[in-house]
Amino acid sequence: MADDKKKPGFLADLFAPVGGFGVTFATMFRKLETEEYPEEKRPTQPRFHGRHQLNRHADGLEKCVGCELCAWACPADAILVEGASNDDSEGGTGRFSPGERYGRVYQINYLRCIFCGLCIEACPTRALTMTNFYELADNNRADLIFTKEQLLAPLQEGMLPAPHPMVEGLEERDYYQGKVVRSTPEQQAWVQAHEAEPQEGLAPSGDPVEGVDTVTTGQPGRDTTGAVRR
């Protein structure tokens, strides 16, 4: 004869629905592991592929020579580069880079960019690098097409805003060999003598743009504190 199963009592029936919330209640009173983003941001790895940056030489001239190799290497067709010749003649546009040419127009479309890093590997002058900055969300598609002025690294101590002449007595290769450490008095005098209305291709030279980290490498337009280039 089979044993009769004991039926649950009144109290068991009463608290049975509550038992189903055991996991929920235990989670509610458990110590939180949630990060307080964006107030507290988790640091990225040093070689993290984030937002791009156009670098400068120590005297402020741009490293980009407008070769367009980065645009050719981009598998997503996210980069637009238009080169132009440096013009040191009287009344010319001036010199923006130590080379024969410079990047007059430089745009990166972050609606297309896949952050693969092929562009920075293709760059022969290390003009283009990638920072650790990753906050690129926006509610306007047009604002995600970054221009040259947004991508240029801010001026550091000893730099002058382009255009201005090269360091006297040095050649283009001397810049890439690290022989330039800062702007010279002659360059400073030239800039002061030619201060006028901004020219096409001229990067901002006044106060740092809001959201720029001027201690490390920095990036215009958004908060980039702690961003380091690759």
GIWOLIN-V94595 format. One record per backbone hydrogen bond with DSSP energy under -0.5 kcal/mol. CO is the residue of the C=O (numbers start at 0). NH is the residue of the N-H. If there is no record, write none. Layout:
CO:NH
CO:NH
//
This chain:
8:12
9:13
10:14
11:15
14:18
15:19
16:19
17:20
18:21
20:24
21:25
22:26
23:27
24:28
26:29
34:36
35:39
38:40
44:47
47:49
50:130
52:54
52:128
53:152
54:62
56:59
58:159
60:56
61:97
63:102
67:71
68:72
69:73
73:76
77:108
79:106
81:103
81:104
83:101
85:87
86:93
88:91
93:86
93:95
94:162
94:163
95:61
99:85
101:83
101:103
104:81
106:79
107:109
107:145
108:111
108:112
116:120
117:121
118:122
126:54
126:128
128:52
129:229
130:49
132:50
133:135
139:142
140:143
141:144
143:109
143:145
145:107
146:150
147:151
149:219
150:53
155:158
157:182
166:169
170:173
170:174
171:174
171:175
172:176
173:178
174:177
178:180
183:187
184:188
185:189
186:190
187:191
188:192
189:193
191:194
198:201
208:211
209:220
210:223
211:213
216:153
218:221
223:226
226:216
226:217
//
